[in-house]
Amino acid sequence: MRIASVKRPERVAVIGAGILGASVGWNLTRHGAKVVFIDAGQPGEGVTNWSFSWVNASNKTVRKSYFDLNVAGMAAYRELARTIGPDSWWHPSGHLRWTDDPAAEAKFLETAELLASWDYRVEVYTGAEVRRRLEPALTMPGEVPVLFYADEAWVHGRHLVGRLVGQAVASGAEHRSGTAVRDIGAGSDGSIRAVALSDGSRLDVDTVVNAAGPNASHIAELIARHLPMRREPGVITRISCAQVPIHRAMHAPHIELRPDGDASMVLHSREIDALIDTGEDPAELARLLHESARHVVPELGNSRIVETRVANRPIPADGFPSVGAVPSVPGYYEAVTHSGITLGPVIGRLLASEILSGKRDEMLADFRPERFLP
Ligand SMILES: Cc1cc2nc3c(=O)[nH]c(=O)nc-3n(C[C@H](O)[C@H](O)[C@H](O)COP(=O)(O)OP(=O)(O)OC[C@H]3O[C@@H](n4cnc5c(N)ncnc54)[C@H](O)[C@@H]3O)c2cc1C
């Protein structure tokens, strides 16, 4: 852990009020910092509202430090739910995964063993047990192995962002929505001085947090920084149903499903994402998602597609988060990541602490913005 010579910020502009910006700004406000949230749209209506929103670390085994950060993300959610109350945003009901492909099944079981060796809670049920004990509405073979990750969850991202921004504003934060950051002004020493907005106003700030999600590389360009990002769009469909027949998030064969409220569900599939660039109409992609969902949950026969959106994942080029200060531009910080639903609260806590104290947490050592310096 290194302690840089950082003076406490006078006023912080948080650019983007999705799950990342809301989490950083809420943590800063709690510790007495003066914060202004700026969002080109409305809080929580960016990718955060068009996400499968599964809080997990079981899908993050690619690098141990990344897995550990995601485990910390899960713990940060439990802490957040204790602090602000669970309300309609927090759904810690676990996650189910099974497949109809023998090769994929062997891989899942191998990953489950690795996760168990890392002390991550995983149970293996049969399809029959899952139907009897957890999800009676599912169609699945009785003998198929099903992984149950009991500590995982799903989150209603838009509701959570509303809570965090609302609490921060009640504690004195400012909030500008429907206006975009067009420019970032720096002093002769290169440090942050102001942001210029599309409504013509200019705000004096000495710190900015780039939490602009898929638009983060454009914000970085405003300080002449190159933040390379991948293009990896995904399609999310919401359906409405009289009563939601499932209780938790799940990866079923060819389809991911989760509840999204009392009469709404969210559908997603990596297989359907792969069709986005073929020029297929999003309405057709939604129809394919709906068809797969009805296959797994026959009770969805009377459900109806309500809305569909193709959204870009905010992914730095190497696939890992970019979080922290860029030392060459004093006062500029990044909070840009895929898996941002899982990571928002932990990144919010760690980055706010770094901004206020200059302490760089070891947990972020592999995810520093400096790795993208030219
Ligand atoms: C299909 C799909 C499935 C996903 N599934 C999961 C999952 O299961 N689990 C998980 O953890 N993650 C998942 N993710 C990723 C996760 O949703 C994102 O990482 C997370 O929502 C990013 O939040 P954010 O706050 O960075 O971005 P956003 O929510 O997009 O917020 C950024 C905000 O910045 C604002 N903005 C942009 N430009 C400007 C500007 N110039 N001035 C002012 N404001 C600006 C926008 O209006 C927006 O509100 C998924 C993503 C997709 C697309």
The ligand as a MOL file (V3000), in Angstrom:
LIG
                    3D

  0  0  0     0  0            999 V3000
M  V30 BEGIN CTAB
M  V30 COUNTS 53 58 0 0 0
M  V30 BEGIN ATOM
M  V30 1 C -25.9490 -7.8120 -21.6960 0
M  V30 2 C -25.1680 -7.4840 -20.4560 0
M  V30 3 C -25.1830 -8.3530 -19.3760 0
M  V30 4 C -24.4570 -8.0480 -18.2260 0
M  V30 5 N -24.5250 -8.8950 -17.1720 0
M  V30 6 C -23.8520 -8.6150 -16.0340 0
M  V30 7 C -23.9760 -9.4570 -14.9020 0
M  V30 8 O -24.7240 -10.4440 -14.9220 0
M  V30 9 N -23.2700 -9.1470 -13.7870 0
M  V30 10 C -22.4490 -8.0490 -13.7300 0
M  V30 11 O -21.8070 -7.8370 -12.6880 0
M  V30 12 N -22.3220 -7.2110 -14.7900 0
M  V30 13 C -23.0020 -7.4690 -15.9310 0
M  V30 14 N -22.9170 -6.6320 -17.0030 0
M  V30 15 C -22.0340 -5.4640 -16.9100 0
M  V30 16 C -22.6300 -4.3670 -16.0750 0
M  V30 17 O -23.9820 -4.1750 -16.4250 0
M  V30 18 C -21.8420 -3.0790 -16.2790 0
M  V30 19 O -20.4640 -3.3290 -16.0240 0
M  V30 20 C -22.2970 -1.9680 -15.3440 0
M  V30 21 O -23.6920 -1.7750 -15.4100 0
M  V30 22 C -21.5960 -0.6820 -15.7480 0
M  V30 23 O -22.0650 0.3590 -14.9400 0
M  V30 24 P -21.5310 1.8340 -15.1980 0
M  V30 25 O -21.9950 2.6450 -14.0690 0
M  V30 26 O -20.0620 1.7820 -15.4810 0
M  V30 27 O -22.1960 2.2370 -16.6000 0
M  V30 28 P -23.6450 2.8440 -16.9150 0
M  V30 29 O -24.6990 2.2060 -16.1200 0
M  V30 30 O -23.7900 2.8340 -18.4000 0
M  V30 31 O -23.5220 4.3280 -16.3860 0
M  V30 32 C -22.7320 5.2850 -17.0850 0
M  V30 33 C -23.5100 6.5860 -17.1150 0
M  V30 34 O -22.6590 7.5670 -17.7090 0
M  V30 35 C -23.4830 8.4760 -18.3770 0
M  V30 36 N -22.6510 9.2090 -19.3420 0
M  V30 37 C -22.0420 8.7310 -20.4590 0
M  V30 38 N -21.3680 9.7250 -21.0620 0
M  V30 39 C -21.5440 10.8400 -20.3000 0
M  V30 40 C -21.0950 12.1880 -20.4040 0
M  V30 41 N -20.3270 12.6190 -21.4100 0
M  V30 42 N -21.4780 13.0760 -19.4630 0
M  V30 43 C -22.2710 12.6840 -18.4190 0
M  V30 44 N -22.7280 11.4130 -18.2830 0
M  V30 45 C -22.3500 10.5090 -19.2150 0
M  V30 46 C -24.5740 7.6260 -19.0130 0
M  V30 47 O -25.7400 8.4070 -19.2570 0
M  V30 48 C -24.7800 6.5440 -17.9580 0
M  V30 49 O -25.8970 6.7870 -17.1300 0
M  V30 50 C -23.6670 -6.8690 -18.1670 0
M  V30 51 C -23.6790 -5.9800 -19.2290 0
M  V30 52 C -24.4270 -6.2780 -20.3680 0
M  V30 53 C -24.4480 -5.2930 -21.5010 0
M  V30 END ATOM
M  V30 BEGIN BOND
M  V30 1 1 1 2
M  V30 2 1 2 3
M  V30 3 2 2 52
M  V30 4 2 3 4
M  V30 5 1 4 5
M  V30 6 1 4 50
M  V30 7 2 5 6
M  V30 8 1 6 7
M  V30 9 1 6 13
M  V30 10 2 7 8
M  V30 11 1 7 9
M  V30 12 1 9 10
M  V30 13 2 10 11
M  V30 14 1 10 12
M  V30 15 2 12 13
M  V30 16 1 13 14
M  V30 17 1 14 15
M  V30 18 1 14 50
M  V30 19 1 15 16
M  V30 20 1 16 17
M  V30 21 1 16 18
M  V30 22 1 18 19
M  V30 23 1 18 20
M  V30 24 1 20 21
M  V30 25 1 20 22
M  V30 26 1 22 23
M  V30 27 1 23 24
M  V30 28 2 24 25
M  V30 29 1 24 26
M  V30 30 1 24 27
M  V30 31 1 27 28
M  V30 32 2 28 29
M  V30 33 1 28 30
M  V30 34 1 28 31
M  V30 35 1 31 32
M  V30 36 1 32 33
M  V30 37 1 33 34
M  V30 38 1 33 48
M  V30 39 1 34 35
M  V30 40 1 35 36
M  V30 41 1 35 46
M  V30 42 1 36 37
M  V30 43 1 36 45
M  V30 44 2 37 38
M  V30 45 1 38 39
M  V30 46 1 39 40
M  V30 47 2 39 45
M  V30 48 1 40 41
M  V30 49 2 40 42
M  V30 50 1 42 43
M  V30 51 2 43 44
M  V30 52 1 44 45
M  V30 53 1 46 47
M  V30 54 1 46 48
M  V30 55 1 48 49
M  V30 56 2 50 51
M  V30 57 1 51 52
M  V30 58 1 52 53
M  V30 END BOND
M  V30 END CTAB
M  END
